[in-house]
Amino acid sequence: MSNRSLSLPVFISSLVVVLLLLALLGLKVQSSWVAQPLKKYWNDSGTCYIARYAADYRVLGGVGSIIEIFSSPYFYRVYSTDGELLKTSEWYLWMREGNSGVAPEFQGEMILYPGTEDWESWTVTECR
């Protein structure tokens, strides 16, 4: 068997895997675009807020179950008062953020938000 006859199936298999990953990424992006904030928490000075979101992957059916394996059920976004996105945790695919019973906290420019095992934090100078 020649190398050429072996390389075509490998190429096709690789192409299928890449296309599937791109489709899953597209669905992840789409679900983050349509996600609505569950709750907003303002800092004391009123310069920014952190919002907790829950991505609803159930509407995607079985594909949503696959995305859910590699994503957290909650994610957080920090916005300035004019709506500018300052930070987001939605692409931290290796982390499990959120606990619906624990609120994020502002400590000056540091923002603490609940992770599965402990607190996660960001320093956002715009939130002083």
GIFENTA-V217067 format. One record per residue. RES is the residue in three letters. PSI is psi in whole degrees, -180 to 180 (NA if undefined). BURIAL is b if it has 9 or more other ideal C-beta (glycine too) atoms within 8 Angstrom, else e. Layout:
RES_PSI_BURIAL + RES_PSI_BURIAL
//
This chain:
MET_133_e + SER_161_e + ASN_-32_e + ARG_-41_e + SER_-25_e + LEU_-33_b + SER_-29_e + LEU_-49_e + PRO_-36_e + VAL_-42_e + PHE_-46_e + ILE_-44_e + SER_-43_e + SER_-41_e + LEU_-42_e + VAL_-44_e + VAL_-45_e + VAL_-43_e + LEU_-39_e + LEU_-43_e + LEU_-40_e + LEU_-38_e + ALA_-43_e + LEU_-41_b + LEU_-42_e + GLY_-41_e + LEU_-37_b + LYS_-44_b + VAL_-45_e + GLN_-42_e + SER_-31_b + SER_-31_b + TRP_-38_e + VAL_-4_e + ALA_139_b + GLN_144_e + PRO_136_b + LEU_-39_b + LYS_148_e + LYS_140_e + TYR_116_b + TRP_149_e + ASN_167_b + ASP_-35_e + SER_-8_e + GLY_19_e + THR_-20_b + CYS_170_b + TYR_157_b + ILE_136_b + ALA_138_b + ARG_131_b + TYR_153_b + ALA_119_b + ALA_131_b + ASP_91_e + TYR_-10_b + ARG_-31_e + VAL_-16_e + LEU_-1_b + GLY_-138_e + GLY_-36_e + VAL_-38_b + GLY_-35_b + SER_-36_b + ILE_-44_b + ILE_-38_b + GLU_-31_b + ILE_-38_e + PHE_12_e + SER_160_b + SER_148_b + PRO_-25_e + TYR_155_b + PHE_164_b + TYR_147_b + ARG_139_b + VAL_129_b + TYR_151_b + SER_173_b + THR_-25_e + ASP_9_e + GLY_8_e + GLU_130_e + LEU_122_e + LEU_-39_b + LYS_154_b + THR_147_b + SER_5_b + GLU_-18_b + TRP_10_e + TYR_75_b + LEU_-22_e + TRP_-7_e + MET_155_b + ARG_99_e + GLU_159_b + GLY_145_b + ASN_113_e + SER_-17_e + GLY_-1_e + VAL_127_e + ALA_147_e + PRO_161_b + GLU_147_e + PHE_133_b + GLN_85_e + GLY_-125_e + GLU_-1_b + MET_135_b + ILE_126_b + LEU_132_b + TYR_150_b + PRO_133_b + GLY_177_b + THR_-40_e + GLU_-23_e + ASP_-166_e + TRP_142_e + GLU_160_b + SER_156_e + TRP_151_b + THR_117_e + VAL_103_b + THR_-26_e + GLU_-14_b + CYS_17_b + ARG_NA_e
//
